């Protein structure tokens, strides 16, 4: 009797992008636990790097940076 086991290979996304509070952003995997981010709006653009193991955590950190940037402008 032969049994065929098929395994599902899950590939984690290496890039996330979206709009948060009217600001477009992109998060791209750089290394094992490092992510590059870029967000821009009418007055300029910001880029940098965040340390996170998971992509969704990196997105959360970038959204927090956007919130701080918008608060600072008010």
N, C-alpha and C positions, 0 to 999 in steps of 0.2 A: 504494500500500500504506500503510495507516494502522496505526500502532503506539500502543497505549494503555499508558502507563506509570503504574502506581499506586504511589504512595509511601505508606509507612506513617508516620504522624505519631506520634511517641513523646511522650507527656506525662509529665513527671517528677512524682512525687508531691510535694505541698506539705505533707504532714502524715504523721508517723509516730507510732505509739504502741505500747506493749508493757509487758511486765513483766520487770524485771531484778532478780534476787535477792530476789524477793518485793515489789518496789517498783514501783508503776505509774508510767509516765512518758509524756509527750507532747511531741513536737518539731514546731513549726509554722514554716513559712518566713515571714520578715518582709520581707526585702529581697533584693537580688541575692546577697549572700554572708553573710547574717545569718539566724539561726534563734532563735526563742524556745523556751524549754523550761520544763516544769513537771513536777515529780515530787513524790509525796506518799506518806507512810506514816502509821502510827498516831500518831507523836509530832509531826507537823507537815508542812508543805509547803515546797518551795523552788521559786523561779522565777528566770529570768534569761535571758541571751542568750549565744550562742556564735557565733563567726565560722568559717564553713566554706562551701566552694563546693558540696559535695555533701551530700545529705540523709543518706546512710549514714555519712559522716564526722561529721556533727553528732550522729547517734545514738550513735556511738562515744564522742564527747566527753561526752555526757550520761551514758552508762553509767559512764564513768570518774569523773564527779562523784558519781554514786550510790555507787560503791565507796569513794571518799574519805569521803563522808558517813557511811557505815556503819562504816568503820574508826575514824572519830573518835568514834563513839558507844561503842565497846567499851572 
